[in-house]
Amino acid sequence: MSSAQPGLFGYIQSDLRAKSAWVYETTSWRGILRTLLADGTPSMIWYRLMQAARRWRLAPLEMLFNRINSAVCGCVIGRGAEFGPGFVLVHSNGVVINGSVRGGANVILEHQVTIGAEKRQSPVIGDGVFIGAGAKVIGAVTIGSGARIGANAVVLHDIPDGATAVGIPARVVISRKDRTSESEGVNIAGSPAALSAPVS
């Protein structure tokens, strides 16, 4: 995972740029403005304020920002949760993240995602990970960098770098090797077309 540690405004700027690029496919000032007005963005900012207050050991502010995010935005992010730059909440409603979760850079979450602890063990999320709407990632699991988790998947085991996982419990349907083969024009099982099928 990335070890970059920008300041508060650096984090917010990187988050806004990442969301603008993901949602609007641009990082122009118009895209950033649209991102500022988009659903989920206030929750991203409250999270960064909470994170900064924690670093500065301002516990009352940390708790206040946490409560505002939960009450106003419908997004529960534990006070100790750490994500690198480029953290994106496409939609914040129903997102629940345990306070001991560790995430890398450019992590993108859809609505209703849960990243939770089991037996006091929480997930570790790599860089460049996408987690689809309604997915659950539970316990001492590692989501490898570049992985994609399908909508409503329940992840109970480690997911390798670059893999796509779907289902309940989640299973890998495309690996990094498969993606390399696809890019070379090889027709393989588990191609992106297969991902359009309903997730069970």
N, CA and C atoms as a LAMMPS dump frame, in Angstrom:
ITEM: TIMESTEP
0
ITEM: NUMBER OF ATOMS
600
ITEM: BOX BOUNDS ff ff ff
-5.0000000000000000e+02 5.0000000000000000e+02
-5.0000000000000000e+02 5.0000000000000000e+02
-5.0000000000000000e+02 5.0000000000000000e+02
ITEM: ATOMS id mol type element x y z
1 1 1 N 0.832 -1.191 0
2 1 2 C 0 0 0
3 1 3 C 0.873 1.25 0
4 2 1 N 0.305 2.327 -0.457
5 2 2 C 1.055 3.567 -0.56
6 2 3 C 1.394 4.099 0.818
7 3 1 N 2.612 4.677 0.962
8 3 2 C 3.037 5.251 2.234
9 3 3 C 2.973 6.773 2.212
10 4 1 N 2.448 7.346 1.148
11 4 2 C 2.347 8.801 1.03
12 4 3 C 1.47 9.364 2.142
13 5 1 N 1.914 10.473 2.726
14 5 2 C 1.179 11.091 3.814
15 5 3 C 0.979 12.582 3.558
16 6 1 N 0.073 12.935 2.661
17 6 2 C -0.188 14.361 2.44
18 6 3 C -0.9 14.967 3.642
19 7 1 N -0.942 16.288 3.69
20 7 2 C -1.695 16.95 4.733
21 7 3 C -3.189 16.892 4.458
22 8 1 N -3.961 17.532 5.337
23 8 2 C -5.419 17.499 5.222
24 8 3 C -5.886 17.931 3.84
25 9 1 N -5.435 19.079 3.378
26 9 2 C -5.912 19.588 2.093
27 9 3 C -5.381 18.75 0.931
28 10 1 N -4.208 18.177 1.112
29 10 2 C -3.694 17.269 0.098
30 10 3 C -4.561 16.027 -0.036
31 11 1 N -4.988 15.477 1.103
32 11 2 C -5.888 14.331 1.079
33 11 3 C -7.204 14.684 0.394
34 12 1 N -7.799 15.8 0.804
35 12 2 C -9.094 16.188 0.234
36 12 3 C -8.967 16.414 -1.271
37 13 1 N -7.905 17.094 -1.687
38 13 2 C -7.7 17.342 -3.109
39 13 3 C -7.559 16.03 -3.88
40 14 1 N -6.775 15.103 -3.343
41 14 2 C -6.584 13.82 -4.039
42 14 3 C -7.888 13.031 -4.105
43 15 1 N -8.685 13.103 -3.047
44 15 2 C -9.974 12.406 -3.038
45 15 3 C -10.916 12.985 -4.091
46 16 1 N -10.972 14.316 -4.152
47 16 2 C -11.864 14.961 -5.12
48 16 3 C -11.444 14.648 -6.549
49 17 1 N -10.153 14.688 -6.809
50 17 2 C -9.658 14.389 -8.152
51 17 3 C -9.955 12.932 -8.531
52 18 1 N -9.764 12.032 -7.577
53 18 2 C -10.02 10.618 -7.849
54 18 3 C -11.503 10.371 -8.128
55 19 1 N -12.376 11.032 -7.36
56 19 2 C -13.81 10.839 -7.584
57 19 3 C -14.25 11.462 -8.898
58 20 1 N -13.721 12.631 -9.211
59 20 2 C -14.057 13.276 -10.473
60 20 3 C -13.631 12.408 -11.654
61 21 1 N -12.433 11.831 -11.553
62 21 2 C -11.947 10.964 -12.626
63 21 3 C -12.806 9.719 -12.764
64 22 1 N -13.249 9.152 -11.634
65 22 2 C -14.047 7.922 -11.659
66 22 3 C -15.462 8.169 -12.175
67 23 1 N -16.097 9.21 -11.638
68 23 2 C -17.515 9.454 -11.94
69 23 3 C -17.698 10.226 -13.245
70 24 1 N -16.877 11.253 -13.458
71 24 2 C -17.069 12.144 -14.603
72 24 3 C -15.988 12.01 -15.673
73 25 1 N -15.002 11.144 -15.423
74 25 2 C -13.92 10.884 -16.37
75 25 3 C -13.152 12.146 -16.748
76 26 1 N -12.98 13.032 -15.788
77 26 2 C -12.202 14.246 -15.984
78 26 3 C -11.728 14.747 -14.629
79 27 1 N -10.602 15.461 -14.627
80 27 2 C -10.149 16.138 -13.412
81 27 3 C -10.086 17.651 -13.644
82 28 1 N -10.845 18.123 -14.615
83 28 2 C -10.923 19.564 -14.875
84 28 3 C -11.64 20.258 -13.72
85 29 1 N -11.557 21.585 -13.694
86 29 2 C -12.207 22.317 -12.608
87 29 3 C -13.717 22.122 -12.63
88 30 1 N -14.285 21.937 -13.824
89 30 2 C -15.73 21.671 -13.896
90 30 3 C -16.07 20.333 -13.26
91 31 1 N -15.231 19.343 -13.535
92 31 2 C -15.444 18.032 -12.923
93 31 3 C -15.312 18.079 -11.414
94 32 1 N -14.309 18.826 -10.926
95 32 2 C -14.117 18.947 -9.483
96 32 3 C -15.308 19.653 -8.846
97 33 1 N -15.833 20.689 -9.517
98 33 2 C -16.998 21.396 -8.992
99 33 3 C -18.202 20.473 -8.909
100 34 1 N -18.438 19.689 -9.96
101 34 2 C -19.539 18.735 -9.935
102 34 3 C -19.347 17.709 -8.818
103 35 1 N -18.1 17.312 -8.608
104 35 2 C -17.802 16.345 -7.555
105 35 3 C -18.106 16.912 -6.177
106 36 1 N -17.776 18.185 -5.977
107 36 2 C -18.067 18.833 -4.695
108 36 3 C -19.561 18.825 -4.373
109 37 1 N -20.384 18.868 -5.412
110 37 2 C -21.835 18.918 -5.224
111 37 3 C -22.473 17.534 -5.268
112 38 1 N -21.661 16.499 -5.448
113 38 2 C -22.197 15.148 -5.628
114 38 3 C -22.469 14.453 -4.302
115 39 1 N -23.395 13.5 -4.357
116 39 2 C -23.671 12.657 -3.209
117 39 3 C -22.402 11.901 -2.813
118 40 1 N -22.181 11.76 -1.531
119 40 2 C -21.015 11.028 -1.047
120 40 3 C -19.824 11.901 -0.748
121 41 1 N -19.692 13.03 -1.44
122 41 2 C -18.526 13.89 -1.234
123 41 3 C -18.487 14.504 0.167
124 42 1 N -19.605 14.996 0.716
125 42 2 C -19.529 15.528 2.081
126 42 3 C -19.001 14.496 3.082
127 43 1 N -19.402 13.249 2.912
128 43 2 C -18.934 12.203 3.811
129 43 3 C -17.425 11.993 3.687
130 44 1 N -16.914 12.078 2.459
131 44 2 C -15.469 11.97 2.25
132 44 3 C -14.73 13.077 3
133 45 1 N -15.271 14.285 2.958
134 45 2 C -14.622 15.425 3.606
135 45 3 C -14.707 15.314 5.125
136 46 1 N -15.887 14.912 5.639
137 46 2 C -16.009 14.717 7.09
138 46 3 C -15.03 13.66 7.566
139 47 1 N -14.862 12.605 6.776
140 47 2 C -13.9 11.559 7.156
141 47 3 C -12.485 12.127 7.228
142 48 1 N -12.095 12.924 6.241
143 48 2 C -10.747 13.485 6.263
144 48 3 C -10.552 14.443 7.439
145 49 1 N -11.584 15.207 7.775
146 49 2 C -11.497 16.087 8.941
147 49 3 C -11.344 15.264 10.217
148 50 1 N -12.092 14.178 10.318
149 50 2 C -11.984 13.291 11.48
150 50 3 C -10.589 12.687 11.572
151 51 1 N -10.076 12.239 10.424
152 51 2 C -8.756 11.634 10.37
153 51 3 C -7.685 12.639 10.811
154 52 1 N -7.812 13.877 10.334
155 52 2 C -6.848 14.915 10.707
156 52 3 C -6.927 15.225 12.196
157 53 1 N -8.147 15.329 12.721
158 53 2 C -8.317 15.604 14.148
159 53 3 C -7.688 14.494 14.994
160 54 1 N -7.783 13.267 14.511
161 54 2 C -7.16 12.155 15.232
162 54 3 C -5.641 12.299 15.232
163 55 1 N -5.067 12.644 14.074
164 55 2 C -3.613 12.828 14
165 55 3 C -3.154 13.96 14.911
166 56 1 N -3.98 15.003 14.999
167 56 2 C -3.621 16.147 15.833
168 56 3 C -4.026 15.965 17.301
169 57 1 N -4.577 14.779 17.623
170 57 2 C -4.992 14.437 18.984
171 57 3 C -6.039 15.401 19.534
172 58 1 N -6.966 15.766 18.664
173 58 2 C -8.085 16.623 19.061
174 58 3 C -9.328 15.74 19.182
175 59 1 N -9.372 14.969 20.253
176 59 2 C -10.417 13.95 20.411
177 59 3 C -11.838 14.506 20.338
178 60 1 N -12.152 15.658 20.967
179 60 2 C -13.524 16.163 20.861
180 60 3 C -13.943 16.453 19.413
181 61 1 N -13.021 17.06 18.628
182 61 2 C -13.335 17.323 17.222
183 61 3 C -13.46 16.029 16.438
184 62 1 N -12.582 15.089 16.739
185 62 2 C -12.634 13.788 16.068
186 62 3 C -14.007 13.138 16.27
187 63 1 N -14.489 13.153 17.514
188 63 2 C -15.798 12.57 17.813
189 63 3 C -16.922 13.357 17.142
190 64 1 N -16.802 14.682 17.114
191 64 2 C -17.821 15.519 16.487
192 64 3 C -17.928 15.223 14.998
193 65 1 N -16.799 15.192 14.306
194 65 2 C -16.827 14.913 12.864
195 65 3 C -17.378 13.521 12.583
196 66 1 N -17.046 12.569 13.436
197 66 2 C -17.557 11.209 13.301
198 66 3 C -19.08 11.185 13.42
199 67 1 N -19.605 11.898 14.402
200 67 2 C -21.06 11.939 14.63
201 67 3 C -21.781 12.638 13.487
202 68 1 N -21.204 13.725 12.995
203 68 2 C -21.826 14.451 11.887
204 68 3 C -21.909 13.562 10.653
205 69 1 N -20.836 12.863 10.361
206 69 2 C -20.811 11.983 9.199
207 69 3 C -21.898 10.922 9.312
208 70 1 N -22.037 10.351 10.491
209 70 2 C -23.028 9.306 10.704
210 70 3 C -24.449 9.85 10.638
211 71 1 N -24.702 10.952 11.346
212 71 2 C -26.067 11.475 11.455
213 71 3 C -26.533 12.167 10.186
214 72 1 N -25.658 12.926 9.549
215 72 2 C -26.046 13.732 8.394
216 72 3 C -25.911 12.963 7.09
217 73 1 N -24.846 12.18 6.976
218 73 2 C -24.544 11.517 5.704
219 73 3 C -24.929 10.044 5.667
220 74 1 N -25.292 9.479 6.813
221 74 2 C -25.654 8.068 6.84
222 74 3 C -24.486 7.152 6.581
223 75 1 N -23.278 7.597 6.952
224 75 2 C -22.05 6.842 6.694
225 75 3 C -21.298 6.684 8.013
226 76 1 N -21.027 5.441 8.393
227 76 2 C -20.343 5.174 9.653
228 76 3 C -18.92 4.713 9.355
229 77 1 N -17.948 5.557 9.672
230 77 2 C -16.538 5.212 9.506
231 77 3 C -15.887 5.334 10.877
232 78 1 N -15.396 4.214 11.39
233 78 2 C -14.77 4.206 12.705
234 78 3 C -13.622 5.191 12.791
235 79 1 N -13.414 5.733 13.978
236 79 2 C -12.469 6.834 14.142
237 79 3 C -11.022 6.445 13.853
238 80 1 N -10.691 5.18 13.94
239 80 2 C -9.317 4.768 13.67
240 80 3 C -9.058 4.299 12.25
241 81 1 N -10.095 4.257 11.424
242 81 2 C -9.936 3.751 10.053
243 81 3 C -8.978 4.629 9.265
244 82 1 N -8.093 3.993 8.514
245 82 2 C -7.095 4.731 7.743
246 82 3 C -7.154 4.34 6.272
247 83 1 N -7.299 5.344 5.403
248 83 2 C -7.238 5.151 3.958
249 83 3 C -6.244 6.158 3.384
250 84 1 N -5.525 5.731 2.356
251 84 2 C -4.578 6.611 1.7
252 84 3 C -5.27 7.616 0.797
253 85 1 N -4.501 8.412 0.077
254 85 2 C -5.085 9.417 -0.818
255 85 3 C -5.915 8.771 -1.918
256 86 1 N -6.893 9.532 -2.419
257 86 2 C -7.753 9.023 -3.48
258 86 3 C -8.878 8.15 -2.97
259 87 1 N -9.314 8.356 -1.735
260 87 2 C -10.428 7.601 -1.15
261 87 3 C -11.742 8.147 -1.701
262 88 1 N -12.551 7.265 -2.299
263 88 2 C -13.775 7.694 -2.981
264 88 3 C -14.992 6.959 -2.431
265 89 1 N -15.985 7.731 -2.024
266 89 2 C -17.315 7.2 -1.734
267 89 3 C -18.217 7.671 -2.869
268 90 1 N -18.534 6.77 -3.787
269 90 2 C -19.389 7.157 -4.907
270 90 3 C -20.738 7.608 -4.36
271 91 1 N -21.288 6.815 -3.453
272 91 2 C -22.48 7.164 -2.668
273 91 3 C -22.181 6.721 -1.25
274 92 1 N -22.477 7.548 -0.273
275 92 2 C -22.078 7.24 1.106
276 92 3 C -23.147 6.522 1.911
277 93 1 N -24.388 6.52 1.435
278 93 2 C -25.476 5.977 2.236
279 93 3 C -25.255 4.507 2.572
280 94 1 N -25.322 4.194 3.866
281 94 2 C -25.237 2.813 4.306
282 94 3 C -23.84 2.247 4.401
283 95 1 N -22.806 3.037 4.114
284 95 2 C -21.437 2.547 4.227
285 95 3 C -21.065 2.421 5.711
286 96 1 N -20.494 1.273 6.081
287 96 2 C -20.05 1.032 7.455
288 96 3 C -18.632 0.476 7.408
289 97 1 N -17.705 1.154 8.084
290 97 2 C -16.295 0.75 8.077
291 97 3 C -15.787 0.709 9.514
292 98 1 N -15.244 -0.428 9.906
293 98 2 C -14.706 -0.589 11.25
294 98 3 C -13.499 0.31 11.468
295 99 1 N -13.304 0.73 12.711
296 99 2 C -12.227 1.667 13.028
297 99 3 C -10.828 1.107 12.913
298 100 1 N -10.672 -0.214 12.786
299 100 2 C -9.325 -0.772 12.66
300 100 3 C -8.982 -1.186 11.233
301 101 1 N -9.828 -0.817 10.281
302 101 2 C -9.57 -1.123 8.869
303 101 3 C -8.402 -0.286 8.366
304 102 1 N -7.572 -0.906 7.524
305 102 2 C -6.46 -0.211 6.89
306 102 3 C -6.616 -0.317 5.377
307 103 1 N -6.623 0.818 4.707
308 103 2 C -6.808 0.839 3.261
309 103 3 C -5.705 1.619 2.568
310 104 1 N -5.4 1.242 1.345
311 104 2 C -4.367 1.909 0.568
312 104 3 C -4.888 3.135 -0.164
313 105 1 N -4.19 3.512 -1.207
314 105 2 C -4.559 4.666 -2.023
315 105 3 C -5.57 4.258 -3.085
316 106 1 N -6.414 5.22 -3.481
317 106 2 C -7.36 5.045 -4.587
318 106 3 C -8.325 3.886 -4.373
319 107 1 N -8.881 3.818 -3.17
320 107 2 C -9.924 2.842 -2.842
321 107 3 C -11.274 3.476 -3.156
322 108 1 N -12.108 2.76 -3.91
323 108 2 C -13.399 3.284 -4.348
324 108 3 C -14.509 2.394 -3.821
325 109 1 N -15.465 2.994 -3.089
326 109 2 C -16.565 2.249 -2.493
327 109 3 C -17.897 2.751 -3.021
328 110 1 N -18.786 1.824 -3.35
329 110 2 C -20.171 2.16 -3.667
330 110 3 C -21.001 2.161 -2.376
331 111 1 N -22.306 2.416 -2.495
332 111 2 C -23.169 2.496 -1.323
333 111 3 C -23.404 1.124 -0.694
334 112 1 N -23.791 1.154 0.588
335 112 2 C -24.144 -0.044 1.362
336 112 3 C -22.983 -1.021 1.54
337 113 1 N -21.768 -0.565 1.38
338 113 2 C -20.599 -1.428 1.594
339 113 3 C -20.311 -1.523 3.095
340 114 1 N -20.006 -2.737 3.541
341 114 2 C -19.575 -2.954 4.921
342 114 3 C -18.168 -3.546 4.915
343 115 1 N -17.262 -2.921 5.645
344 115 2 C -15.923 -3.459 5.844
345 115 3 C -15.766 -3.599 7.351
346 116 1 N -15.945 -4.824 7.847
347 116 2 C -16.112 -5.006 9.277
348 116 3 C -15.175 -6.01 9.908
349 117 1 N -15.124 -5.967 11.237
350 117 2 C -14.262 -6.844 12.009
351 117 3 C -14.97 -8.152 12.354
352 118 1 N -14.166 -9.171 12.568
353 118 2 C -14.63 -10.431 13.128
354 118 3 C -13.569 -10.899 14.103
355 119 1 N -13.974 -11.162 15.339
356 119 2 C -13.043 -11.531 16.399
357 119 3 C -11.915 -10.508 16.516
358 120 1 N -12.303 -9.238 16.418
359 120 2 C -11.392 -8.1 16.555
360 120 3 C -10.324 -8.037 15.465
361 121 1 N -10.552 -8.739 14.367
362 121 2 C -9.636 -8.701 13.228
363 121 3 C -10.353 -8.036 12.059
364 122 1 N -9.705 -7.042 11.446
365 122 2 C -10.33 -6.27 10.376
366 122 3 C -9.581 -6.428 9.056
367 123 1 N -10.259 -6.152 7.944
368 123 2 C -9.627 -6.284 6.63
369 123 3 C -8.514 -5.267 6.381
370 124 1 N -7.632 -5.657 5.477
371 124 2 C -6.608 -4.758 4.93
372 124 3 C -6.893 -4.652 3.434
373 125 1 N -7.053 -3.43 2.96
374 125 2 C -7.43 -3.172 1.57
375 125 3 C -6.232 -2.582 0.834
376 126 1 N -5.876 -3.149 -0.308
377 126 2 C -4.732 -2.665 -1.073
378 126 3 C -5.025 -1.389 -1.844
379 127 1 N -4.098 -1 -2.7
380 127 2 C -4.25 0.189 -3.535
381 127 3 C -5.13 -0.124 -4.749
382 128 1 N -5.88 0.882 -5.189
383 128 2 C -6.643 0.761 -6.426
384 128 3 C -7.734 -0.289 -6.391
385 129 1 N -8.371 -0.463 -5.247
386 129 2 C -9.421 -1.474 -5.081
387 129 3 C -10.794 -0.841 -5.29
388 130 1 N -11.667 -1.556 -6.007
389 130 2 C -13.064 -1.141 -6.166
390 130 3 C -13.954 -2.156 -5.464
391 131 1 N -14.902 -1.66 -4.637
392 131 2 C -15.842 -2.528 -3.933
393 131 3 C -17.255 -2.085 -4.303
394 132 1 N -18.008 -2.995 -4.923
395 132 2 C -19.325 -2.682 -5.454
396 132 3 C -20.412 -2.566 -4.402
397 133 1 N -21.554 -2.053 -4.826
398 133 2 C -22.674 -1.763 -3.93
399 133 3 C -23.111 -2.998 -3.154
400 134 1 N -23.299 -2.82 -1.854
401 134 2 C -23.827 -3.886 -1.016
402 134 3 C -22.836 -4.959 -0.633
403 135 1 N -21.583 -4.834 -1.053
404 135 2 C -20.591 -5.875 -0.737
405 135 3 C -20.211 -5.817 0.738
406 136 1 N -19.824 -6.987 1.253
407 136 2 C -19.378 -7.116 2.64
408 136 3 C -17.982 -7.732 2.64
409 137 1 N -17.072 -7.095 3.359
410 137 2 C -15.712 -7.619 3.529
411 137 3 C -15.507 -7.756 5.031
412 138 1 N -15.35 -8.994 5.503
413 138 2 C -15.429 -9.243 6.93
414 138 3 C -14.208 -10.01 7.431
415 139 1 N -13.638 -9.531 8.542
416 139 2 C -12.609 -10.279 9.243
417 139 3 C -11.199 -10.027 8.754
418 140 1 N -10.313 -10.955 9.138
419 140 2 C -8.877 -10.804 8.856
420 140 3 C -8.555 -11.224 7.434
421 141 1 N -9.084 -10.465 6.47
422 141 2 C -8.832 -10.771 5.067
423 141 3 C -8.042 -9.631 4.434
424 142 1 N -7.329 -9.961 3.39
425 142 2 C -6.575 -8.964 2.632
426 142 3 C -7.128 -8.904 1.217
427 143 1 N -7.484 -7.706 0.78
428 143 2 C -7.917 -7.478 -0.598
429 143 3 C -6.72 -6.916 -1.348
430 144 1 N -6.208 -7.675 -2.3
431 144 2 C -4.994 -7.279 -3.007
432 144 3 C -5.176 -6.03 -3.852
433 145 1 N -4.096 -5.36 -4.13
434 145 2 C -4.122 -4.147 -4.945
435 145 3 C -4.69 -4.438 -6.333
436 146 1 N -5.531 -3.514 -6.805
437 146 2 C -6.131 -3.657 -8.122
438 146 3 C -7.299 -4.63 -8.18
439 147 1 N -7.713 -5.16 -7.035
440 147 2 C -8.83 -6.118 -7.019
441 147 3 C -10.163 -5.404 -7.187
442 148 1 N -11.155 -6.159 -7.67
443 148 2 C -12.52 -5.657 -7.813
444 148 3 C -13.461 -6.622 -7.119
445 149 1 N -14.322 -6.074 -6.27
446 149 2 C -15.297 -6.884 -5.549
447 149 3 C -16.672 -6.544 -6.093
448 150 1 N -17.389 -7.553 -6.58
449 150 2 C -18.685 -7.338 -7.204
450 150 3 C -19.77 -6.938 -6.217
451 151 1 N -20.844 -6.37 -6.754
452 151 2 C -21.98 -5.948 -5.936
453 151 3 C -22.535 -7.131 -5.15
454 152 1 N -22.827 -6.893 -3.869
455 152 2 C -23.446 -7.86 -2.955
456 152 3 C -22.57 -9.062 -2.626
457 153 1 N -21.313 -9.044 -3.037
458 153 2 C -20.402 -10.14 -2.683
459 153 3 C -20.135 -10.123 -1.175
460 154 1 N -19.839 -11.288 -0.628
461 154 2 C -19.45 -11.409 0.774
462 154 3 C -18.058 -12.023 0.808
463 155 1 N -17.079 -11.205 1.155
464 155 2 C -15.672 -11.625 1.112
465 155 3 C -15.25 -12.111 2.493
466 156 1 N -14.889 -13.392 2.571
467 156 2 C -14.474 -14.005 3.827
468 156 3 C -13.043 -14.527 3.757
469 157 1 N -12.443 -14.486 2.558
470 157 2 C -11.086 -14.982 2.365
471 157 3 C -10.295 -13.972 1.54
472 158 1 N -8.975 -14.094 1.577
473 158 2 C -8.113 -13.171 0.846
474 158 3 C -8.423 -13.186 -0.65
475 159 1 N -8.309 -12.007 -1.265
476 159 2 C -8.474 -11.856 -2.707
477 159 3 C -7.135 -11.383 -3.272
478 160 1 N -6.588 -12.099 -4.259
479 160 2 C -5.263 -11.738 -4.772
480 160 3 C -5.249 -10.41 -5.523
481 161 1 N -4.064 -9.876 -5.712
482 161 2 C -3.884 -8.665 -6.516
483 161 3 C -4.515 -8.846 -7.898
484 162 1 N -5.236 -7.811 -8.342
485 162 2 C -5.751 -7.78 -9.702
486 162 3 C -6.913 -8.703 -9.991
487 163 1 N -7.44 -9.383 -8.969
488 163 2 C -8.524 -10.345 -9.197
489 163 3 C -9.885 -9.668 -9.108
490 164 1 N -10.886 -10.303 -9.729
491 164 2 C -12.28 -9.901 -9.576
492 164 3 C -13.001 -11.019 -8.854
493 165 1 N -13.731 -10.662 -7.786
494 165 2 C -14.433 -11.66 -6.982
495 165 3 C -15.907 -11.307 -6.889
496 166 1 N -16.774 -12.312 -7.012
497 166 2 C -18.216 -12.126 -6.903
498 166 3 C -18.814 -13.281 -6.112
499 167 1 N -20.048 -13.08 -5.643
500 167 2 C -20.797 -14.171 -5.054
501 167 3 C -20.805 -14.186 -3.542
502 168 1 N -21.56 -15.167 -2.994
503 168 2 C -21.708 -15.36 -1.552
504 168 3 C -21.462 -16.834 -1.245
505 169 1 N -20.32 -17.176 -0.634
506 169 2 C -19.169 -16.307 -0.363
507 169 3 C -18.447 -15.951 -1.658
508 170 1 N -17.685 -14.891 -1.621
509 170 2 C -17.027 -14.406 -2.835
510 170 3 C -16.009 -15.414 -3.351
511 171 1 N -15.986 -15.555 -4.67
512 171 2 C -15.004 -16.415 -5.328
513 171 3 C -14.387 -15.626 -6.478
514 172 1 N -13.151 -15.921 -6.766
515 172 2 C -12.443 -15.231 -7.843
516 172 3 C -12.933 -15.755 -9.18
517 173 1 N -13.374 -14.835 -10.044
518 173 2 C -13.838 -15.229 -11.382
519 173 3 C -12.894 -14.745 -12.472
520 174 1 N -12.101 -13.731 -12.17
521 174 2 C -11.073 -13.269 -13.103
522 174 3 C -9.818 -12.998 -12.288
523 175 1 N -8.713 -13.568 -12.706
524 175 2 C -7.442 -13.335 -12.03
525 175 3 C -6.597 -12.372 -12.841
526 176 1 N -5.501 -11.948 -12.264
527 176 2 C -4.582 -11.06 -12.988
528 176 3 C -4.086 -11.743 -14.26
529 177 1 N -3.83 -13.048 -14.181
530 177 2 C -3.381 -13.801 -15.349
531 177 3 C -4.445 -13.775 -16.441
532 178 1 N -5.724 -13.946 -16.039
533 178 2 C -6.82 -13.904 -17.009
534 178 3 C -6.873 -12.557 -17.71
535 179 1 N -6.702 -11.478 -16.937
536 179 2 C -6.774 -10.138 -17.519
537 179 3 C -5.643 -9.924 -18.518
538 180 1 N -4.467 -10.456 -18.194
539 180 2 C -3.344 -10.341 -19.126
540 180 3 C -3.657 -11.066 -20.427
541 181 1 N -4.274 -12.254 -20.31
542 181 2 C -4.651 -13.015 -21.496
543 181 3 C -5.675 -12.266 -22.323
544 182 1 N -6.645 -11.637 -21.646
545 182 2 C -7.672 -10.872 -22.358
546 182 3 C -7.055 -9.724 -23.131
547 183 1 N -6.111 -9.041 -22.499
548 183 2 C -5.501 -7.885 -23.154
549 183 3 C -4.707 -8.303 -24.384
550 184 1 N -4.331 -9.588 -24.43
551 184 2 C -3.606 -10.098 -25.583
552 184 3 C -4.54 -10.715 -26.615
553 185 1 N -5.861 -10.589 -26.377
554 185 2 C -6.84 -11.051 -27.355
555 185 3 C -7.215 -12.509 -27.233
556 186 1 N -6.9 -13.132 -26.082
557 186 2 C -7.238 -14.534 -25.895
558 186 3 C -8.634 -14.637 -25.309
559 187 1 N -9.462 -15.509 -25.861
560 187 2 C -10.817 -15.709 -25.358
561 187 3 C -10.784 -16.676 -24.196
562 188 1 N -11.145 -16.206 -22.986
563 188 2 C -11.037 -17.049 -21.808
564 188 3 C -12.361 -17.129 -21.087
565 189 1 N -12.501 -18.162 -20.265
566 189 2 C -13.672 -18.249 -19.397
567 189 3 C -13.556 -17.181 -18.332
568 190 1 N -14.681 -16.655 -17.899
569 190 2 C -14.658 -15.618 -16.883
570 190 3 C -14.322 -14.26 -17.442
571 191 1 N -14.631 -14.019 -18.696
572 191 2 C -14.378 -12.725 -19.31
573 191 3 C -15.342 -11.693 -18.74
574 192 1 N -15.115 -10.386 -18.969
575 192 2 C -16.005 -9.37 -18.435
576 192 3 C -17.467 -9.591 -18.782
577 193 1 N -17.745 -10.176 -19.938
578 193 2 C -19.131 -10.422 -20.304
579 193 3 C -19.806 -11.333 -19.288
580 194 1 N -19.024 -12.257 -18.719
581 194 2 C -19.599 -13.178 -17.746
582 194 3 C -20.003 -12.472 -16.465
583 195 1 N -19.39 -11.316 -16.194
584 195 2 C -19.678 -10.593 -14.953
585 195 3 C -21.039 -9.9 -15.009
586 196 1 N -21.652 -9.843 -16.172
587 196 2 C -22.948 -9.192 -16.28
588 196 3 C -24.069 -10.081 -15.754
589 197 1 N -23.751 -11.354 -15.502
590 197 2 C -24.759 -12.256 -14.958
591 197 3 C -25.062 -11.873 -13.527
592 198 1 N -26.304 -12.126 -13.035
593 198 2 C -26.642 -11.794 -11.668
594 198 3 C -25.736 -12.501 -10.671
595 199 1 N -25.405 -11.8 -9.59
596 199 2 C -24.569 -12.355 -8.547
597 199 3 C -25.44 -13.105 -7.563
598 200 1 N -25.111 -14.36 -7.289
599 200 2 C -25.904 -15.138 -6.329
600 200 3 C -25.247 -15.116 -4.962
